[in-house]
Amino acid sequence: MKKSSILVTGGAGYIGSHVVKQLLEKSEAEITIIDNLSTGTAGRIEALKSIAGEASRIEFIEADLADFSMIEGIFKAKSFDSILHFAASIVVPESVENPLKYYMNNTVNTTNLVRLANEYGVKNMIFSSTAAVYGEPKEVPVNESAQTEPINPYGMSKLMSERVIKDTASANDKFKFVVLRYFNVAGADMNGATSIEEIDPRIGQSFPNATHLIKIAAETALGKRERMYIFGEDYETEDGSCIRDYIHVDDLADAHLAALEYLESGGNSDIFNVGYGHGYSVKEVISVMKEVSGVDFEVEIAPRRAGDPAVLVSDNRKIKESIGWKPRYDDLALICKSALEWERKI
């Protein structure tokens, strides 16, 4: 990977911080992080600086992308080769209850960021999108050419952002992008571990009032919650609970580095799914968390949540073939154990 200047929005958050960690370990990039710390933490920035060592290549700027004037000031003061854009609101049920928050924070702020990227000569953009753009896919596994029909404002806000990026690149041949459509991201920093017994994360998911199944299961296993809930067991799946494609966060981070290297090497703008290509049900995930934690924690059945499709599993052949991404942690027990070990630390 070329030595370059990279802007990372949302770099103090869960996924953004893991990508910064990989950039620090596998590149010579100079990194500027913008984060408003609404879900990210200053502690995670300090952890990243510790990983970087004394000659830190990180500059952290606490700022909100909605402050257009301040964000433009950063572009005037610094020159960026690439943008990795993670900053967003991401809670599906909240998006149903408060759609304007999602269209403003996700779509409007992304549009302004793309405007600045074009005005100030940024060459490459990696955009953090989501499998939620597919809605209820007609065929599973779902590939990138499937019809995009989001069933919640979160998914629609991301799809609209994708369109802004795509249309802008069509009008400016010097601006290239990769859109990564994430499936269900989970787990924590592997920190060089080669076995499940060695896992000792330095960073992980610290989002308060989490809605992610694996984090909630880890919290319940450690007694941070009295019980957890399965939201619906009447879906058309084998055990009645939703099925999702869970991907370890370090594998997702590797996909970002591969995408950036692909663009720097002259690759064309494109959209890729990032998942493992197979799924687990909610009940299967809970069973594995009970196994790795050794705790038979309490689980109750609750009504379905608004905006949850029954099955969402990726077809990941395109990203493997086009940019050579090779996942390393396709193991549900390992994903659950890394999340559990991180949860013990916070």
N, C-alpha and C positions, 0 to 999 in steps of 0.2 A: 504493500500500500504506500502511496506517495506521502511525503511529508507535506501537510497542508493545514489550513486553518478551518476549523469546523465549529459551527454554532449548533448547540444542542438545546432545544427548548424542552422544558420538563425534565431536565437532567438530574434533578434531585428526587424524582419520583421513582417508582418501582422499576419499570422497564428501562426508562432512560438511564438510570444509574448503572444498570447492568451493562448497557451498551457502552457507556463511558468507561467502565471498568475494563471492558475488552479492548477499547481503543487505547487505553493506557498500557495495557499489557502486550498488545500486538501491533502497535503503530507508533509513529513519532509525531502524531498530530498535535497541534496546539488547539486546546478545547476551551470554548467559552460556553458556559451554562447560563441560561436564563430560566428562572423558576420563581413563581410567586409564593412558593411554600404553602399552598393551600392543601396539598396532599403530600408533597415532598417534605423533606426535613433537612435542617442545617446539619444535623448529625451525619446524614448520609453524604453530604458534601465533604465533611471532615474525614469520613472513612475513605472516600475516593482520593482525597489529597494524601492520605496515609499510604494508600496503594501506589500513588504516583511517586512517592518518595520526596526527598528534600527539594529537588529541582522540579517542582510541580509545574505541570503543563496545563493546569486548570485555572481559569478565571471564572468566578461565580458572581453573577449580577442578579440581585433580587429585584424582579420586575414582573409586571403583569402584561401579557400580550395585548390586553385591551387598552393599555396606555400607548396609543399609536405614536405620540410625540416622543416618548422616552425610547420606544423600540427603534424608531427611525434614528434617534440620536446615537444608538449603539451601532447601527449600520454606517452612519457617517464617520464614526470614530475608528471603526475596525473594518478590515477587509476579510470576507469569508469566501472560501472555495466551495464549501458544501454546508447544507443545513440538514440536520436530523430532527424532525419535528414530532415530538411526543406530547407536548402540552395539550390537555383536553379534559373535558368532563366525560366520565366513562360508565356511570351507573345506569343500567337500562331502566329499572323501575322509576328512578328519579326523572329520567328523560320523559317518561310518559306523563308524570305529574307536573313537570316544569319544562316543557319543550323549548321555550324561548331561551332559557339558560344555555341549552345545548346548541341551538342555532347561533347564538351570539358568541359563546366561548369557543365553539369548535369551528363552525363554518365562517363566520365573519372574521374572527381573528386569524384563521388560516389564510383567508383571502388577502388580508393586509400583509401577512408575512410573505406570501407569494409576490405581491406587488413590490415589496421592498427588495426581495431577492432579484427581481428583474431589473429594478431601477439601479441597484448597486452591483450588478454583474456577478451574482452567485451562479456557479455553473451547474451544481447538482443538488437535488433535494430527495431525501428519503422520507416518506410519509407513513406515519403510524396509522393504518386503517384497521378494519375489523371484518370478521366473517358475518357480522350483523348486517352488512350490506346485502346479503343474499336473502334475508328474511327466512321464510319456510321453503327451502330448496326443493324442487320437484324431483331431483335425482341426488342420491348420496352414494359415494363421496362427491362433493361439489367442486367443479373446476372453475377457472377464472372466466370462462366464457358463459357461465350460467347467467340467467336473467337476474338482475339486481332489483329486488323488491323488499326493501326494509319494512319491518313491521313495528318499528319503534323509532322515536325521534333521534335517539343516539345513532342508530344505523344510518338514518337518512342524513344526519348532519355530517357524518363521515363520507357518505357517498357524494354529497354535494361538494365537499372539499376535494374529493378525488377529481370531480369534473372541473373545478376551478384550476387545479394543477394541470390536468390533461389539456384543457383548452389553451392555457397560457403557454405550455410547451409547444403546442401546435403553431402558435403565433410567433414564437421566439426559438429559433433552432439552436441557440446557444445555451438554452436552459433545458436540462434533462432531469428526469425523475424516475424513481422506483417507488411504487406503492406496495406496501406489504400488508396483506389482509391477515391479521392474526386470528388464530383460533383461541382456545382457552389457555392462557399463560399462567404458569404456576411454578412453585419451587423457589429456591434461593441459591445464591452464589456457591458453586462447588468448591472454590478455593483450592483447586488442584487435587481434590480427592479422587482416588481411583477405585474406591469401593464405598458401599453404603455405610460401612462402619466408620469411615474416615471423615465424613461430612462435618465441616465446621465453618458455616457461612460467615462472611464479613458484612454482607448487605442482604436485604430481603424485602418482603412486602410488609410495610408498616402502616398501610392505609387505615385510618380509624373507621369503625363501624363497617368493616369489610362485608362485601356481598359475595366474594369469591368462595366457592365450595371448599376447596382444599385448605385455604387459610382458616375458614370457619371450623372445619373439622379439626385442624391442628389446635385452635384455641379451645375447642371443647375437650379434646383429649388431655389438655394441660389444665383443665379446670377453670379457664378464664370465662367460660360460658357454662351455665348449668346444663344446657341441652342444645341441640341443633335441630333444624327442620328440613324435611324433604318437601319441596313445594310441588306437590302433585305426584300421584302414583297411578294415574289413569291415562297416561300417554300411550300411544300405539308403539310401544317398545317391549322387549322381552320381559322386563321386570316392572314395567309401568312408569319408570322414572326417566327423566331426560338423559340423552346421550350426548357427550361432548368429546372433542378431540383436544386432549390436554398436552401442551408442549412445555418443556422445561425452559425457564427464562434464559439460561445460558445458551441454549441452542437458538433461541430467538435472537439473542444478542449477536451470535455468530452470523445469523442470516443478514443482519444489518451491515456487518463488516464486509460480507461477501457481496452484498448489493452495492455498497460504496465502491469497492474495488472493481466491480463490473462496470459501473459508470465511468470511473477514472480510466479504465482501459478501453473506452470507446463504445461501450454497450448502449443499445437503444433504450429509450424510455419504455417502461413496461410495468405490469401489475402481476404480483405473485401471491399465492396463498402461502402461509407459513403454519404448518401443522405436521402431525405425524402420519396422517392418512388412515387412522383408525380411532375408535372412540371407546369410552367407558361410561356406564350409566352412573347416576348419582349414588345409587345403592352400592355399586361396585367400588366406587371411590371411598365411600364411608367404610366399607369392609376392609379395604387395604390400609386406611389410616388406623383403624382399630388394631390391625395386625402389627404395623410397624411401631405403634406407640405402646402396645400391650395394655390398652385401656378400652374396656367395653362401655363407652360413654352413651348417654341417653340421646335417642333420636325420636322425633315425633313427625307425624305426617300433617302437612298443612295444605291449604288450597293452592292451586296454581298461581304463579305470578304473571302479571300482565307482560306481554311481549316476549315470552320464552318459547322458541321453537322446540319441537320434540327431539329432533336429531340434527346435529351440525358437525359434520366430519369433512376434512379437507381431502382434495386430490392434490398432492404435493409434487407431482412428477415434474411440473414445469420449472419450479425453482431449483430442483435438483439437477435437471438437465441443462438449464440455461446459465446458471451462475455457479454450479458446482457445490451447492450447500450440502453438507453431510452432517445430519444430527448425530449427537453422541450420547444423549441421555434419555433415549426412548424407553423408559422403565417407570411405570406408575409407582412402584414401591420407592424407588429412588426419589422421584418428584415429591412424594408425600413425606419422606424422611427428611429431605432438605428443608421443606417448609416447616416441619415440626422442630427441627434443630434451630432454625432461625427464631421461631416463636418462643423457644426457651430463653432466648437472649433478650427479648424486648418486654 
